[in-house]
Amino acid sequence: MNLHKLIQTHLMQRSWLSYTLYPLGFMYARVQKHRRRKWQNKAWEAPCKVISVGNLVSGGSGKTPLTIALAKLLQEAGYRVGISHRGYKGEFENSAMLINEAGKILYPAWQCGDEAYMIATSLPSLPVVVGRNRIAAIKLLLRKHPHLDFVIMDDALQHVMVKRQLDIVSFSAINGIGNGFVLPAGYLREPLASLGAQSLAVVYHQDSCASEPVWVETLRRHGINIIHSYSTPHSCCDACGNSYPLDSLREKRLILVSGIAHPDSFEQCVRKLGLGYGRHFRYPDHYSFTDSKLSEELCLEQPDTILCTQKDLMKLAVHERLKPRLRALVLDYEFCEPDLVLKACLGSE
């Protein structure tokens, strides 16, 4: 049984295996609860407001587009914003490094990490720092930019060593909370009870007309505030930053390439646009695409266009043979109730 089928059969729904592993999940949940309680009064407090954006589940849920949309919302309201990201699988993950300055990105995607690079390219006027040690990273960010009003910590719900005023937790409308159990019996990293009064759940839909999933009622029963969001593809772009209308993809021989947590969602998005495609080359989340035989394998399909996600674009672009054919879907991410999101961020201000 492959990993995807294992997740769908035993973590997204309850099965003999998930019930067998439930005691381990219960113990793991207790460990996480103890860890949060231990750091509750010891966490480092920054001199500005800190908001964390993260997952309570193990897979992808749209948190990086959420971070970008949140930063834009705060910036448009007149606040000075900086971003802290772990820089997952990047060269700077184990150090602290500012990756952009004066609107220019200083390092390639493989050094920054794919998600951090995507944030920096989407928010050219905002400072972005990477490093898994969030205290060191935020201190560096504030030394360079001492007048920030907000620091958004992306992918940091479990990083309890930094005090924050708000936890924003992203959930995929499709995958939700899985079977409701905690790892390894389920899809949750921590129990829902971990989300307290300072939490806001954002349920991410791929369609603005989609109805509210049934599982959202479980969040409400835990007293968690809920906002909905959605994304809409509006264009595509190449590795040089040029933008093209979606119609430019029609009548093209397309193949798909992705290194994301839920590749099915990418396929669904492409199909909703009415685009046909050949093979979908699926790779693990955060895949580096450094394989020297990759370009040869993709070009054997003789595609006119290789369609990928924004997160994967610049990693694929290191292959000069692929670069002219690469296009990435560009999505508009929107909050259904942006005023409520802003109010939650401002708190008692």
VOBA-1610 file (N, C-alpha, C; in pm, whole numbers, padded with zeros to 5 digits, always signed):
BEGIN
Met+00085-00119+00000Met+00000+00000+00000Met+00089+00125+00000Asn+00068+00217-00099Asn+00150+00338-00103Asn+00103+00437+00004Leu+00186+00541+00024Leu+00160+00636+00133Leu+00027+00707+00114His-00003+00748-00009His-00129+00821-00034His-00249+00735+00003Lys-00248+00608-00037Lys-00360+00520-00007Lys-00369+00493+00142Leu-00253+00481+00208Leu-00251+00460+00354Leu-00318+00576+00426Ile-00285+00699+00383Ile-00344+00818+00446Ile-00495+00820+00424Gln-00538+00796+00299Gln-00681+00801+00268Gln-00759+00694+00342Thr-00700+00576+00359Thr-00772+00463+00418Thr-00772+00466+00570His-00662+00510+00630His-00648+00494+00775His-00636+00625+00854Leu-00604+00736+00787Leu-00592+00863+00859Leu-00708+00959+00826Met-00758+00953+00705Met-00869+01039+00667Met-01003+00983+00714Gln-01006+00854+00743Gln-01125+00791+00799Gln-01082+00691+00906Arg-01177+00650+00987Arg-01144+00559+01097Arg-01149+00415+01048Ser-01047+00339+01086Ser-01032+00202+01040Ser-00977+00116+01153Trp-00962-00012+01128Trp-00904-00101+01229Trp-00765-00054+01270Leu-00687+00001+01173Leu-00552+00046+01205Leu-00555+00172+01290Ser-00642+00268+01256Ser-00647+00392+01333Ser-00694+00365+01476Tyr-00788+00273+01494Tyr-00831+00238+01630Tyr-00720+00165+01706Thr-00642+00082+01636Thr-00531+00011+01699Thr-00425+00109+01748Leu-00401+00215+01668Leu-00298+00314+01701Leu-00349+00426+01792Tyr-00478+00424+01823Tyr-00536+00532+01902Tyr-00464+00555+02035Pro-00428+00449+02112Pro-00356+00473+02239Pro-00225+00551+02220Leu-00154+00522+02109Leu-00031+00597+02082Leu-00062+00743+02051Gly-00171+00764+01975Gly-00213+00901+01946Gly-00252+00976+02072Phe-00319+00906+02165Phe-00358+00968+02291Phe-00235+01010+02371Met-00134+00922+02375Met-00009+00955+02447Met+00064+01072+02382Tyr+00067+01073+02248Tyr+00134+01182+02177Tyr+00063+01315+02203Ala-00071+01311+02207Ala-00148+01432+02237Ala-00115+01484+02377Arg-00096+01394+02472Arg-00061+01435+02609Arg+00076+01502+02611Val+00170+01448+02534Val+00304+01506+02526Val+00297+01649+02470Gln+00219+01668+02363Gln+00205+01800+02304Gln+00139+01899+02400Lys+00039+01850+02474Lys-00029+01935+02572Lys+00068+01978+02681His+00150+01883+02729His+00249+01915+02833His+00350+02016+02780Arg+00391+02000+02653Arg+00489+02091+02593Arg+00434+02233+02587Arg+00308+02247+02548Arg+00247+02380+02542Arg+00238+02442+02681Arg+00198+02362+02779Arg+00184+02413+02915Arg+00320+02456+02970Lys+00424+02381+02939Lys+00559+02411+02987Lys+00607+02548+02940Trp+00576+02583+02815Trp+00625+02708+02757Trp+00528+02823+02769Gln+00412+02799+02830Gln+00307+02900+02835Gln+00354+03032+02896Asn+00431+03024+03004Asn+00478+03146+03073Asn+00626+03173+03052Lys+00692+03091+02967Lys+00836+03106+02945Lys+00869+03154+02804Ala+00770+03163+02719Ala+00794+03198+02579Ala+00851+03339+02565Trp+00941+03353+02469Trp+01003+03485+02442Trp+00899+03577+02379Glu+00895+03703+02425Glu+00798+03800+02374Glu+00868+03907+02292Ala+00827+03920+02168Ala+00885+04021+02078Ala+00828+04159+02111Pro+00898+04266+02073Pro+00849+04402+02100Pro+00740+04448+02004Cys+00693+04360+01916Cys+00582+04391+01827Cys+00483+04276+01832Lys+00371+04291+01765Lys+00273+04183+01764Lys+00323+04068+01675Val+00300+03947+01722Val+00338+03827+01647Val+00214+03743+01621Ile+00198+03701+01496Ile+00088+03614+01457Ile+00149+03489+01395Ser+00104+03372+01439Ser+00151+03249+01376Ser+00046+03200+01278Val+00093+03145+01167Val+00008+03079+01069Val+00060+02936+01056Gly-00028+02838+01067Gly+00019+02701+01060Gly-00090+02599+01039Asn-00049+02473+01048Asn-00139+02360+01031Asn-00160+02289+01163Leu-00279+02239+01185Leu-00301+02143+01292Leu-00298+02002+01235Val-00299+01992+01102Val-00297+01863+01035Val-00159+01837+00977Ser-00138+01714+00931Ser-00005+01674+00885Ser+00025+01716+00742Gly-00077+01731+00658Gly-00055+01764+00518Gly-00074+01911+00489Gly-00066+01945+00360Gly-00083+02083+00319Gly-00227+02130+00333Ser-00243+02260+00361Ser-00378+02314+00378Ser-00389+02458+00327Gly-00292+02503+00249Gly-00298+02638+00194Gly-00244+02745+00286Lys-00154+02709+00378Lys-00109+02808+00476Lys-00017+02915+00415Thr+00065+02880+00316Thr+00154+02982+00258Thr+00076+03087+00179Pro-00020+03049+00094Pro-00105+03154+00033Pro-00180+03235+00137Leu-00219+03171+00248Leu-00287+03242+00357Leu-00193+03348+00416Thr-00067+03310+00440Thr+00030+03405+00494Thr+00046+03525+00402Ile+00055+03500+00272Ile+00071+03608+00175Ile-00051+03700+00176Ala-00171+03641+00178Ala-00294+03721+00180Ala-00306+03801+00309Leu-00267+03741+00421Leu-00273+03810+00550Leu-00178+03929+00553Ala-00056+03908+00503Ala+00042+04017+00501Ala-00007+04133+00414Lys-00068+04100+00299Lys-00123+04205+00213Lys-00235+04281+00282Leu-00320+04207+00353Leu-00433+04269+00424Leu-00382+04368+00529Leu-00283+04328+00607Leu-00228+04417+00710Leu-00155+04535+00648Gln-00081+04510+00540Gln-00008+04617+00473Gln-00104+04721+00415Glu-00212+04673+00353Glu-00310+04765+00296Glu-00383+04846+00403Ala-00386+04792+00527Ala-00448+04865+00638Ala-00351+04965+00701Gly-00228+04972+00647Gly-00131+05072+00693Gly-00029+05023+00794Tyr-00020+04889+00814Tyr+00073+04836+00913Tyr+00201+04788+00846Arg+00311+04796+00922Arg+00441+04749+00874Arg+00457+04603+00916Val+00485+04518+00817Val+00480+04373+00838Val+00610+04308+00793Gly+00656+04211+00870Gly+00767+04126+00832Gly+00725+03980+00843Ile+00797+03892+00773Ile+00763+03750+00770Ile+00880+03667+00821Ser+00848+03571+00907Ser+00946+03472+00951Ser+00903+03335+00900His+00993+03266+00832His+00964+03132+00781His+01080+03040+00817Arg+01049+02915+00839Arg+01154+02819+00874Arg+01255+02802+00761Gly+01212+02819+00636Gly+01301+02793+00523Gly+01322+02645+00503Tyr+01212+02570+00515Tyr+01218+02424+00517Tyr+01291+02368+00396Lys+01390+02283+00423Lys+01474+02216+00323Lys+01559+02312+00242Gly+01573+02435+00290Gly+01664+02530+00227Gly+01799+02528+00297Glu+01898+02590+00237Glu+02034+02590+00291Glu+02044+02668+00421Phe+01953+02765+00442Phe+01959+02851+00560Phe+01868+02804+00674Glu+01811+02685+00662Glu+01716+02639+00763Glu+01777+02637+00903Asn+01904+02605+00912Asn+01969+02593+01043Asn+02045+02718+01083Ser+02017+02828+01016Ser+02074+02957+01054Ser+01963+03060+01046Ala+01997+03186+01065Ala+01899+03294+01049Ala+01949+03386+00938Met+01865+03410+00836Met+01911+03487+00721Met+01797+03566+00659Leu+01819+03696+00640Leu+01726+03777+00562Leu+01747+03744+00415Ile+01639+03711+00345Ile+01656+03664+00208Ile+01619+03768+00103Asn+01572+03886+00146Asn+01544+03991+00048Asn+01580+04127+00108Glu+01601+04222+00018Glu+01638+04357+00060Glu+01605+04454-00051Ala+01536+04562-00015Ala+01499+04666-00112Ala+01429+04609-00234Gly+01340+04511-00210Gly+01261+04455-00318Gly+01332+04350-00401Lys+01456+04314-00364Lys+01531+04215-00440Lys+01553+04089-00355Ile+01533+03973-00417Ile+01563+03847-00349Ile+01711+03818-00365Leu+01775+03791-00254Leu+01921+03781-00253Leu+01973+03641-00283Tyr+01886+03540-00274Tyr+01931+03402-00287Tyr+01831+03321-00369Pro+01876+03212-00432Pro+01784+03128-00510Pro+01694+03044-00420Ala+01593+02981-00483Ala+01492+02906-00408Ala+01553+02792-00327Trp+01656+02725-00383Trp+01711+02609-00312Trp+01783+02650-00184Gln+01828+02774-00175Gln+01888+02823-00051Gln+01784+02874+00048Cys+01680+02941-00003Cys+01577+03000+00083Cys+01477+02897+00133Gly+01453+02791+00054Gly+01339+02704+00076Gly+01226+02750-00015Asp+01153+02654-00073Asp+01056+02690-00177Asp+00945+02782-00128Glu+00891+02756-00008Glu+00780+02838+00041Glu+00827+02979+00077Ala+00943+02990+00142Ala+00996+03122+00177Ala+01025+03204+00051Tyr+01077+03138-00051Tyr+01106+03207-00177Tyr+00977+03256-00241Met+00873+03172-00237Met+00743+03211-00293Met+00686+03332-00220Ile+00700+03335-00087Ile+00653+03450-00009Ile+00729+03577-00048Ala+00860+03565-00058Ala+00942+03682-00089Ala+00913+03737-00228Thr+00887+03649-00326Thr+00855+03697-00461Thr+00715+03757-00468Ser+00625+03707-00384Ser+00487+03758-00384Ser+00473+03888-00306Leu+00566+03912-00213Leu+00561+04031-00126Leu+00694+04105-00134Pro+00727+04161-00251Pro+00861+04219-00270Pro+00894+04335-00178Ser+00793+04403-00124Ser+00821+04519-00040Ser+00834+04484+00109Leu+00811+04356+00144Leu+00816+04316+00286Leu+00940+04233+00315Pro+01004+04255+00430Pro+01122+04176+00466Pro+01084+04034+00506Val+01163+03937+00460Val+01140+03796+00491Val+01269+03737+00548Val+01258+03671+00663Val+01371+03607+00726Val+01344+03457+00736Val+01448+03375+00720Val+01433+03231+00734Val+01522+03180+00847Gly+01486+03061+00898Gly+01561+02998+01006Gly+01467+02925+01100Arg+01501+02802+01136Arg+01413+02724+01222Arg+01413+02776+01365Asn+01522+02844+01408Asn+01525+02908+01539Asn+01453+03042+01525Arg+01325+03042+01558Arg+01242+03160+01531Arg+01282+03279+01618Ile+01330+03255+01738Ile+01371+03367+01823Ile+01488+03440+01758Ala+01590+03364+01716Ala+01706+03425+01651Ala+01666+03494+01520Ala+01577+03429+01444Ala+01535+03486+01316Ala+01458+03616+01333Ile+01366+03619+01430Ile+01286+03740+01452Ile+01373+03852+01509Lys+01468+03819+01595Lys+01560+03921+01646Lys+01640+03983+01532Leu+01687+03901+01439Leu+01759+03952+01322Leu+01667+04042+01239Leu+01544+03997+01216Leu+01448+04075+01138Leu+01424+04212+01201Leu+01410+04215+01335Leu+01381+04340+01405Leu+01505+04430+01417Arg+01623+04371+01415Arg+01744+04454+01412Arg+01752+04531+01281Lys+01716+04465+01172Lys+01721+04528+01040Lys+01600+04618+01015His+01487+04582+01078His+01362+04656+01057His+01295+04678+01193Pro+01347+04772+01272Pro+01302+04787+01411Pro+01162+04845+01428His+01102+04896+01322His+00973+04964+01338His+00855+04879+01290Leu+00873+04750+01279Leu+00764+04663+01235Leu+00651+04662+01337Asp+00528+04662+01288Asp+00411+04650+01375Asp+00374+04503+01397Phe+00396+04420+01293Phe+00360+04278+01300Phe+00472+04192+01242Val+00494+04077+01304Val+00572+03970+01243Val+00479+03851+01228Ile+00469+03800+01106Ile+00390+03680+01081Ile+00486+03562+01073Met+00466+03464+01161Met+00546+03341+01158Met+00470+03237+01077Asp+00519+03209+00958Asp+00455+03107+00874Asp+00505+02969+00916Asp+00415+02871+00913Asp+00446+02733+00948Asp+00500+02723+01091Ala+00426+02782+01187Ala+00480+02795+01322Ala+00380+02768+01433Leu+00270+02699+01405Leu+00173+02674+01510Leu+00235+02595+01626Gln+00323+02501+01594Gln+00385+02418+01698Gln+00510+02483+01760His+00547+02602+01712His+00667+02667+01765His+00627+02753+01886Val+00618+02689+02002Val+00559+02753+02120Val+00658+02838+02199Met+00786+02842+02156Met+00886+02919+02230Met+00875+03070+02208Val+00791+03110+02111Val+00767+03252+02084Val+00622+03285+02119Lys+00604+03389+02200Lys+00469+03429+02237Lys+00404+03501+02120Arg+00277+03473+02096Arg+00205+03540+01989Arg+00068+03584+02037Gln+00014+03684+01968Gln-00116+03738+02004Gln-00229+03661+01936Leu-00197+03588+01828Leu-00301+03517+01754Leu-00239+03398+01681Asp-00307+03284+01687Asp-00273+03168+01605Asp-00379+03154+01496Ile-00337+03162+01371Ile-00429+03138+01259Ile-00398+03000+01204Val-00500+02915+01203Val-00482+02774+01167Val-00556+02746+01037Ser-00481+02699+00938Ser-00538+02675+00806Ser-00585+02530+00793Phe-00707+02514+00741Phe-00764+02382+00716Phe-00808+02373+00571Ser-00778+02264+00505Ser-00831+02239+00372Ser-00976+02195+00382Ala-01064+02258+00304Ala-01205+02219+00306Ala-01224+02074+00264Ile-01134+02024+00179Ile-01147+01887+00129Ile-01103+01786+00234Asn-00987+01807+00295Asn-00931+01707+00386Asn-00968+01730+00532Gly-00998+01855+00567Gly-01047+01885+00701Gly-00958+01838+00813Ile-01017+01767+00909Ile-00944+01717+01026Ile-00921+01566+01016Gly-00939+01513+00895Gly-00919+01369+00877Gly-01019+01290+00959Asn-00970+01186+01028Asn-01060+01105+01110Asn-01077+01159+01252Gly-01013+01274+01280Gly-01027+01337+01411Gly-00931+01289+01516Phe-00849+01187+01482Phe-00751+01134+01576Phe-00616+01204+01557Val-00531+01192+01660Val-00397+01251+01656Val-00297+01146+01605Leu-00193+01192+01538Leu-00086+01103+01492Leu-00039+01007+01602Pro-00009+00884+01568Pro-00010+00821+01435Pro-00145+00759+01398Ala-00246+00778+01481Ala-00377+00719+01455Ala-00461+00802+01360Gly-00425+00928+01341Gly-00504+01017+01258Gly-00420+01122+01190Tyr-00487+01226+01142Tyr-00428+01329+01057Tyr-00383+01453+01136Leu-00423+01461+01264Leu-00395+01580+01345Leu-00258+01572+01411Arg-00187+01684+01414Arg-00060+01692+01488Arg-00084+01711+01637Glu-00194+01776+01669Glu-00234+01801+01808Glu-00386+01791+01815Pro-00441+01769+01933Pro-00587+01765+01943Pro-00647+01904+01922Leu-00772+01909+01882Leu-00840+02036+01860Leu-00844+02121+01985Ala-00838+02057+02102Ala-00841+02130+02229Ala-00719+02221+02244Ser-00614+02201+02162Ser-00496+02288+02166Ser-00526+02428+02118Leu-00632+02443+02039Leu-00667+02573+01984Leu-00754+02647+02084Gly-00697+02749+02145Gly-00767+02822+02249Gly-00838+02946+02196Ala-00864+03039+02288Ala-00939+03161+02255Ala-00861+03251+02160Gln-00727+03238+02158Gln-00647+03324+02072Gln-00625+03259+01934Ser-00716+03170+01894Ser-00703+03100+01766Ser-00814+03140+01669Leu-00779+03138+01542Leu-00875+03161+01435Leu-00854+03054+01330Ala-00958+02977+01298Ala-00950+02875+01195Ala-00992+02934+01061Val-00909+02911+00958Val-00942+02954+00823Val-00961+02830+00737Val-01082+02810+00688Val-01114+02694+00605Val-01099+02734+00459Tyr-01004+02666+00392Tyr-00964+02704+00257Tyr-01035+02619+00151His-01112+02687+00064His-01184+02621-00045His-01116+02653-00179Gln-01130+02563-00273Gln-01080+02591-00408Gln-01187+02654-00495Asp-01306+02669-00441Asp-01418+02724-00518Asp-01496+02820-00429Ser-01517+02942-00474Ser-01587+03041-00393Ser-01733+03004-00369Cys-01788+02915-00452Cys-01929+02876-00438Cys-01947+02749-00355Ala-01838+02694-00305Ala-01846+02567-00232Ala-01922+02585-00101Ser-01995+02482-00062Ser-02070+02486+00064Ser-01979+02449+00180Glu-02022+02482+00300Glu-01940+02455+00418Glu-01935+02305+00446Pro-01816+02248+00465Pro-01805+02105+00493Pro-01868+02069+00627Val-01917+01947+00638Val-01984+01901+00760Val-01890+01904+00880Trp-01762+01870+00858Trp-01668+01859+00970Trp-01642+01994+01040Val-01675+02106+00975Val-01652+02238+01036Val-01731+02252+01166Glu-01844+02184+01176Glu-01924+02189+01298Glu-01846+02138+01419Thr-01753+02046+01396Thr-01667+01996+01504Thr-01581+02108+01561Leu-01531+02196+01475Leu-01454+02312+01522Leu-01540+02403+01607Arg-01663+02426+01562Arg-01753+02514+01638Arg-01782+02456+01777Arg-01796+02326+01786Arg-01823+02264+01916Arg-01707+02282+02013His-01588+02306+01958His-01470+02333+02042His-01453+02483+02068Gly-01549+02564+02024Gly-01544+02708+02051Gly-01443+02783+01966Ile-01408+02728+01850Ile-01306+02788+01764Ile-01371+02883+01664Asn-01321+03005+01654Asn-01372+03101+01557Asn-01332+03059+01415Ile-01423+03077+01320Ile-01403+03023+01185Ile-01425+03132+01079Ile-01332+03137+00984Ile-01342+03222+00866Ile-01321+03132+00744His-01385+03163+00634His-01365+03086+00511His-01282+03167+00412Ser-01211+03096+00327Ser-01131+03160+00222Ser-01138+03075+00096Tyr-01096+03131-00014Tyr-01096+03056-00140Tyr-00991+03114-00234Ser-00957+03038-00336Ser-00861+03086-00435Ser-00921+03073-00574Thr-00875+03161-00663Thr-00920+03161-00802Thr-00800+03177-00894Pro-00776+03085-00987Pro-00667+03103-01083Pro-00699+03221-01175His-00604+03313-01189His-00633+03430-01274His-00532+03449-01386Ser-00418+03379-01381Ser-00318+03392-01486Ser-00215+03281-01468Cys-00114+03284-01554Cys+00002+03198-01533Cys+00127+03281-01556Cys+00239+03233-01507Cys+00363+03311-01519Cys+00478+03218-01556Asp+00585+03278-01607Asp+00705+03199-01637Asp+00813+03230-01533Ala+00929+03169-01549Ala+01036+03181-01450Ala+01105+03316-01455Cys+01074+03396-01557Cys+01133+03531-01568Cys+01040+03638-01511Gly+00924+03595-01459Gly+00830+03690-01400Gly+00727+03746-01496Asn+00727+03698-01620Asn+00628+03744-01717Asn+00493+03678-01691Ser+00384+03753-01711Ser+00250+03703-01686Ser+00176+03679-01818Tyr+00093+03574-01819Tyr+00019+03536-01939Tyr-00126+03505-01901Pro-00221+03531-01990Pro-00360+03493-01960Pro-00377+03342-01961Leu-00477+03296-01890Leu-00502+03152-01883Leu-00533+03094-02021Asp-00591+03176-02108Asp-00624+03128-02243Asp-00499+03087-02322Ser-00383+03136-02280Ser-00259+03099-02350Ser-00225+02951-02331Leu-00291+02885-02235Leu-00266+02744-02210Leu-00354+02653-02295Arg-00456+02712-02355Arg-00550+02630-02433Arg-00486+02588-02566Glu-00530+02472-02612Glu-00477+02415-02737Glu-00328+02385-02728Lys-00276+02374-02607Lys-00136+02337-02587Lys-00128+02191-02539Arg-00019+02127-02573Arg+00006+01993-02519Arg+00068+02012-02381Leu-00014+01989-02277Leu+00027+02015-02139Leu+00067+01887-02067Ile+00167+01899-01982Ile+00190+01800-01878Ile+00198+01876-01745Leu+00169+01809-01636Leu+00172+01870-01503Leu+00290+01815-01424Val+00349+01903-01343Val+00456+01862-01252Val+00428+01928-01117Ser+00434+01852-01010Ser+00411+01910-00877Ser+00490+01836-00770Gly+00533+01913-00670Gly+00596+01858-00550Gly+00526+01917-00430Ile+00399+01884-00413Ile+00315+01942-00309Ile+00249+01830-00228Ala+00188+01868-00116Ala+00131+01768-00026Ala+00010+01698-00086His-00073+01774-00162His-00196+01717-00217His-00201+01742-00368Pro-00133+01659-00446Pro-00130+01681-00592Pro-00267+01669-00659Asp-00361+01596-00597Asp-00496+01585-00654Asp-00562+01722-00666Ser-00534+01811-00569Ser-00595+01944-00571Ser-00545+02025-00690Phe-00419+02004-00728Phe-00364+02072-00846Phe-00435+02024-00972Glu-00455+01894-00982Glu-00527+01839-01097Glu-00669+01893-01105Gln-00738+01898-00993Gln-00875+01948-00990Gln-00882+02093-01038Cys-00785+02171-00994Cys-00781+02312-01034Cys-00764+02324-01186Val-00675+02243-01243Val-00651+02247-01388Val-00775+02202-01464Arg-00841+02096-01416Arg-00961+02046-01484Arg-01074+02149-01481Lys-01088+02222-01368Lys-01193+02323-01358Lys-01173+02436-01459Leu-01049+02455-01502Leu-01021+02556-01604Leu-01052+02505-01745Gly-01092+02377-01754Gly-01124+02319-01883Gly-01001+02284-01964Leu-00889+02264-01897Leu-00764+02233-01966Leu-00739+02083-01965Gly-00703+02029-02080Gly-00663+01890-02086Gly-00513+01878-02067Tyr-00468+01765-02018Tyr-00325+01745-01996Tyr-00290+01597-02011Gly-00163+01572-02034Gly-00115+01435-02044Gly-00082+01379-01907Arg+00043+01348-01886Arg+00084+01291-01757Arg+00095+01398-01649His+00073+01357-01527His+00103+01441-01411His+00219+01376-01338Phe+00334+01441-01340Phe+00452+01390-01270Phe+00444+01437-01125Arg+00415+01344-01037Arg+00396+01375-00894Arg+00524+01343-00816Tyr+00568+01441-00739Tyr+00685+01423-00654Tyr+00647+01456-00510Pro+00727+01412-00413Pro+00696+01441-00272Pro+00696+01591-00244Asp+00625+01631-00140Asp+00619+01771-00101Asp+00759+01826-00076His+00785+01947-00125His+00914+02016-00112His+01026+01946-00191Tyr+00991+01871-00291Tyr+01093+01801-00372Tyr+01189+01902-00434Ser+01317+01866-00441Ser+01419+01962-00486Ser+01429+01974-00638Phe+01388+01872-00713Phe+01396+01871-00860Phe+01539+01887-00910Thr+01634+01833-00836Thr+01775+01845-00877Thr+01823+01727-00960Asp+01741+01626-00979Asp+01779+01507-01055Asp+01821+01547-01197Ser+01941+01508-01235Ser+01994+01548-01365Ser+01916+01487-01481Lys+01844+01378-01457Lys+01767+01312-01563Lys+01624+01365-01573Leu+01590+01458-01484Leu+01452+01508-01479Leu+01410+01572-01611Ser+01491+01662-01664Ser+01453+01733-01787Ser+01436+01636-01903Glu+01521+01536-01908Glu+01511+01436-02015Glu+01380+01359-02005Glu+01343+01320-01882Glu+01220+01244-01861Glu+01097+01326-01899Leu+01095+01454-01861Leu+00980+01539-01892Leu+00971+01568-02041Cys+01084+01590-02103Cys+01083+01625-02245Cys+01048+01507-02335Leu+01059+01386-02283Leu+01016+01269-02359Leu+00867+01274-02391Glu+00792+01349-02308Glu+00647+01365-02332Glu+00617+01466-02442Gln+00720+01533-02490Gln+00708+01634-02596Gln+00600+01739-02566Pro+00605+01800-02447Pro+00502+01900-02414Pro+00532+02035-02477Asp+00424+02108-02510Asp+00440+02249-02545Asp+00464+02330-02418Thr+00392+02292-02312Thr+00398+02365-02186Thr+00403+02266-02069Ile+00490+02296-01974Ile+00498+02218-01850Ile+00436+02306-01741Leu+00320+02265-01694Leu+00245+02346-01597Leu+00275+02296-01456Cys+00311+02390-01367Cys+00348+02356-01229Cys+00284+02455-01132Thr+00314+02440-01005Thr+00267+02534-00903Thr+00370+02646-00886Gln+00328+02755-00826Gln+00421+02865-00800Gln+00534+02821-00708Lys+00503+02731-00616Lys+00604+02684-00521Lys+00717+02609-00591Asp+00683+02541-00700Asp+00781+02455-00768Asp+00852+02523-00884Leu+00801+02638-00928Leu+00848+02699-01052Leu+00999+02722-01056Met+01053+02792-00957Met+01194+02831-00964Met+01288+02714-00939Lys+01241+02611-00872Lys+01325+02491-00857Lys+01335+02416-00989Leu+01225+02410-01063Leu+01227+02346-01195Leu+01307+02428-01296Ala+01309+02559-01277Ala+01373+02649-01374Ala+01525+02637-01377Val+01584+02564-01283Val+01730+02546-01289Val+01769+02457-01407His+01672+02385-01461His+01697+02303-01580His+01672+02388-01704Glu+01778+02432-01768Glu+01768+02525-01880Glu+01682+02470-01993Arg+01682+02339-02009Arg+01603+02279-02117Arg+01453+02294-02092Leu+01415+02299-01964Leu+01274+02311-01928Leu+01226+02456-01921Lys+01315+02546-01889Lys+01278+02683-01854Lys+01185+02750-01956Pro+01211+02741-02087Pro+01122+02811-02182Pro+00979+02756-02183Arg+00960+02631-02140Arg+00828+02569-02146Arg+00751+02579-02014Leu+00816+02625-01910Leu+00754+02626-01778Leu+00652+02739-01763Arg+00538+02704-01705Arg+00438+02801-01664Arg+00383+02756-01528Ala+00356+02852-01443Ala+00296+02823-01312Ala+00162+02892-01301Leu+00064+02822-01245Leu-00066+02884-01219Leu-00052+02988-01109Val-00108+03105-01130Val-00108+03211-01029Val-00250+03221-00972Leu-00263+03208-00841Leu-00392+03205-00776Leu-00416+03334-00698Asp-00538+03383-00702Asp-00583+03491-00613Asp-00645+03427-00490Tyr-00588+03454-00372Tyr-00639+03399-00246Tyr-00716+03511-00176Glu-00840+03482-00136Glu-00923+03585-00074Glu-00992+03533+00051Phe-01001+03619+00153Phe-01080+03589+00272Phe-01225+03628+00244Cys-01318+03543+00286Cys-01460+03576+00267Cys-01502+03694+00355Glu-01438+03708+00471Glu-01470+03818+00563Glu-01339+03884+00610Pro-01274+03960+00521Pro-01144+04020+00556Pro-01149+04111+00677Asp-01261+04180+00699Asp-01271+04270+00814Asp-01261+04193+00945Leu-01318+04073+00950Leu-01309+03992+01071Leu-01169+03940+01094Val-01098+03909+00985Val-00958+03866+00997Val-00874+03980+01053Leu-00892+04100+00998Leu-00818+04217+01046Leu-00850+04246+01192Lys-00976+04235+01228Lys-01016+04260+01368Lys-00949+04159+01461Ala-00942+04033+01421Ala-00876+03930+01502Ala-00727+03960+01519Cys-00664+04009+01413Cys-00521+04044+01419Cys-00494+04161+01512Leu-00582+04259+01509Leu-00564+04379+01590Leu-00598+04356+01737Gly-00684+04259+01764Gly-00719+04226+01901Gly-00783+04343+01971Ser-00727+04381+02084Ser-00784+04488+02165Ser-00736+04627+02123Glu-00657+04631+02016Glu-00600+04761+01971Glu-00710+04860+01936
//
